Each structure stands twice: as structure tokens, then as C-alpha cells.
Amino acid sequence: MIHADVVSKAREMSIVDVALALGAADGVKVNERGVPCPHCGGRDRFSVDHGKNVFLCRASGAGGDPIALVQHVSNVSFAEAIEQLTGERAIEARRAPERNDEQQNWYREKARHRAWNIWQNGAPIEPERRGRLVRDYLALRAIPFPAWRIKALREASQLPYWHFANGEFTVVHSGPAMLAAITGPDGRFMGVHRTWLDLSRPNGKAVVADPETGEILDAKKVEGSQKGGKIVLRDTLQVMPPAALCVLGEGIETVLSWDALNPDNDAALWVGINIGNVAGKAAEQIPHPSLTDTDRIGRTRRRKVGGQEPDLADVDCLQVPFGLFDRLTLLGDSDSDRFTTQAAMLRAKKRFELAGHSVEIDWAPDGQDFNDQLRGRRETRQAGRAA
Ligand SMILES: [Zn+2]
């Protein structure tokens, strides 16, 4: 259970006092005067708006109320930030998540380097800069090539697909791929999302199989980290005036399809990579009304899925800075299990609302995702022309 009064107590503390307590320079007392960020430094990237009681760190894109400020500077969960501010717990006591040890950080940094190399070797996607793979892939999916420049997408003509089996990594496929840069809450590159393409197939995605077992592997894979990360397809400042709406969906195709279905929108477009990252951990698991699992000794049980209540101790899931947008729209695909997806989407909505956002869910039509809807329109148009 979340104690709303403790959350508002933290939120209503003076942003100036909190910034000073966290080490911001005295100049921060002057409304909107830029000073170095107490977390990521710089010269004048950090400022506070006294009236709105929010901060903005221009370099990282982080911003928001006193809770978000503590999260930015101290790298703690929503719940921990509230406890630091008020000395009270916003949720029932729970074991703090285990901190990463040095070895884990070492592995993570290695993976980030590999990811960075893949990204750096990628080529531009724009047709005028000789990009063609992403253009042709999007065309297959009925997605018009974006009119603005997407800095977070690149393409590779021959990318090896490494697969771990029987204790070793082997290359099981090599071919063209779409690359997407994943950035963290501080704006730093943290990983690369890859979609292997096969433009001779109707959905444009490669079929990659484990050569030993024949098992079909996911055509999408991340190198580096994705937790807490996002793919920014359109930046706040790429539209004028700066975007008031942020649209957040799970996949690149979903978000670009939504954009095509809503012409003339001027939203910032974010991809949350996977639903767990968007929704965050659940406070409890709830039984699914129809799905069951059978264990090894043959017992059948109702499947448990994440419930609607967010676990505010989750430090790793995606954060949207408060104060950057007026509204947040979450995209819900209706093509996977509705009960599970709906619980996750409602959990995401609650989590973002607690962080101060005004949130709506836009659902794709029953049984479809936004790309199905977009493709359906193209077919209707083509049928109309043929008739
Ligand atoms: Zn900063």
C-alpha cells in the first residue's frame, strides 16, 4: 500500500532547499539561473523553476519534483527518495534491492563497450545518406519513412547473431539489421537494440533458428543494458513548440505506426523496449483467470502474472522526467494476452501517475497491435483502388 500523504509531503518540499541540500551551488536560489548539476556537473545545465517547484538538468534531460531530484542525484528508487526526503516510508518496509557489486559492473561495462562498437559501426538510415534497409523494412510494415531525423536508428548490412548454447557462444545467423541506441536516465548510451531483417519475408523480420535444436530464436536482441533505458525516436525539441505530449510504447514499429495513424501529432516518441521496463515490477502476483502452468511432476496451477499495483522499490524500470511533458500516453497492444497486458499497462499508469504525470492509455483495436491497424488501412485503401 502506498501512503499518498507521505508522497505529497515529499513532493511539496521546496525544490530550492532540496537542491541546496544535495550540493547545488547557491546560485540555484535565483529562479531559472543555470548552475552545475549536483549529479552530472557541467557549468550551467541545472536550474529550478520556483513556481512549478521542479528542476531541470538540460544535459541529461532529467527533471521534475523534489522526489525526481533525489532520484537523479542519489540514484535511488522512488520509495527510497521519499524516505530520504521525509524520513518516513511511503510503502511498507521491504528489503532494499541488492546493490550491484563490482564484478557485475565490470560485466556491464564490457557489454556496453560491445554495444557501443556495434552502434558505431552502423550506417545512416536516411535514403539521402544511402540508407535503404530500414527504409525498405518500414515500407514492408506499411510505415511511412519518418519526415524528421531519427538519431537513435542506424542499420547494418551484415550483423552476426551470437547465440549461447551448450556452454558457448556461436554465430547462428548473419544478415542485415536495424540498430537502435538505448539511452539511460542520464542520457548516456547504455545498449543497442537489434532487429535482424529479411526483406523477402512479409513482416521483414529474419527467421533465426538454433541449428542444433531447430528452436526459433527472437529476431530482436539487446546488447548492453535495457533496464531503465529508452529509445528516443523523436526528441522533445524536434518539434516546435517543445512537445507537450510524450507517447511511450513497447516497440519501434508500434510507436512509428501510432505516429502514422495520428498525422500532424507533435508528440515526443519514446520506445520502452519491453513491457516489464515500462510497467516496472508488480507489488504482487495475481492468478490469471484462464492460463495455467503444469510443473514437472504434473501439477497444474493457475498462472501467476504481475498485478496492477506497482512495486515502488523497483529502481531499474523506465522513468519519465516530471515537468518535461504535460501528458503521457501509453500505447497498449491488444494482440497478446489481454489480461496480462492490461494489468501491466494499469500498473504503468499508476506508477507514472504517482511520479506526477497525467497519463492515458491508447489501446490498439481488439486482437491487433498498432502496426496491424496501420497495415489494415493500407489494405483497405488498396482494395478500394482495385475496385
Ligand atoms: Zn544532471
Residues whose N, C-alpha, C, O or C-beta is under 5 A from the ligand:
A	BS01	ZN	C37 H39 C40 C57 S60
